[in-house]
Amino acid sequence: MSQMSQKVSIFLILHTIKTNFQFRYNLKNLKMFFLRKMTDYCFETTCGNCKTSGVWERLSNQNILVVPCAGCAEDNNWTWNGRICLGVSGISANENREQTVDEFAGLIYQLIQPRYDMNIEAQRDEFNEYLNSVPDEVKSKYKNLCE
């Protein structure tokens, strides 16, 4: 290898290292900025899902969690701010909105119910207990999907 091609190779390697470092450094700064802003923004809850995926609104100089994650909605008996609330799911999080009855029933049918072995009485009872805890509209849509 000639001396010139060695210099070019070393330059390219150093340039790649520098570029990768700058990229990682900028990502780290962006992440720190994002986390700092989210911490300032999300004083009302400690739930990580609500902080990152919940629907927030700025009202009277306060940040209000308008739609929580589905887990917090369930923990609050499917109500939030005095109304029935299904929470934000993986489907609706990208669109910054509450999940619909159809989406929730579909999640139960496609993701939640298959986790239970309906041939085992304890698992069947646990699933039925969960199903009885969801709002009636979701239950009826789920039952329609099962038919």
N, C-alpha and C positions, 0 to 999 in steps of 0.2 A: 504494500500500500504506500502510495507516495505521501510526502509530508503535507502537501496541500489537501489531499483527501482525508488525512487524519485530522487536520485542523477543522475541516468542514464537518466531519463526523462528531468531533468534540463539541463544536459550536451547536450542532443540532441536538445533541444529548443535553447540553446545558440549557438550551432554549426550551426543550421539552420539560425538563425538571422545573425551570422557572415558571413556565406556563401552568404546569400542574399545581405547583405551590400556590400561585396567584389564584387559580380557580378554587382550590380548597380553602384558601384564606378568605376569599370573597363569599363562598358558601357558608363558612363558619360565621362571618360577620352578619350575613343575611339571616342565618338561623338565630343568632343572638338578638338581632334587632326584632325579629318576629316574636321570639319568646318574651322579650321585654315588653313589646307592645301588647301581646296577649295577656301578660300579667297585669298590666295597667288596665286593660279592657275588661278582664273577667274577674271582678272582685266578688261576685255574687255566689259563685260555686267553686268547689274544688274538683269537680268531675272533669277529667281530661277530655272525655268525649264531648261534653257540653262546651268546653272551651274551644275545641278545634272544629266541631261540626254543628253545634247548636246555632239557632237563628237568634241574632242579637239586634237590638235596635237602640238608638240613642234617643232618650226621652228626658227632657228637663235636666240636661247636663249629667245624666246617669246612663250607664249601659245596662239595659234590661235584657235578661234571657227570655225571649218570647216563646221559643220552642226548644225544649231540652232534647237530649239524646233519648232513645227509646228506653234505655235502662232506667233513667231518672223518671221518665213518664210512668213507667211501670211501678217504680217505687212509690210514686205519688198517686197510685190507683188510677192511672190513665187520665189524670186531670192536671191542668196547668193554667194559672191565671183565671181560675173559675170556669173553665170550659173543658170538654173532652179533648184530650191531646194524645196522639199516637207517637209523638216524638219524631226525631230525625233518625233515619236508618242509613245504611250504606248506599242505598239507591238514591234517596232524596238528598243526602248530604252534599253531593256535587252540585245540586241545584239550589241549595240554601233554602230548603222548605221542609215542611212536615210531610211525613209519608202518608200516602192515601190508604183508604180501607182496602182497596184492591191489592196494593203493594204489600201491605202488612199480611193480609190473608195468604198471598202468594209466598211470602217469606216463611210463614208457618208451614205451609204445605210442602215447599221445596227444601227448606233448610232445617227447620226446628223439628217437625214431626219425624223425619227419617233418622234423627239421632236416637230415637226411642225404639226399643224392640217391643212391639205391641203384643208379642207372645209371652212376655214376662209381665205378670200382673202388677208388680211394684212400679215398673217403668210406664206401663199403660196408665196407672192411677196418677202418677206424677205428671204425665202429659195432659191428662184430662183436667187435673187441678190447674195447670197453667192455662189451658184453653178456657176454663171457666172464669179465669181472672181477666181476660181481655174483653173489651167492649162488645156488646151484642152484635153490632153491625159487622165487626170483624169475624165473629163466630159464624154468623149466617153465611158470609162470603166464603169462609173456609169450608163450611159444610157443602156449599154449592160446588166448590172445586173437587171435593172428594167424591161427588156423585158421578 
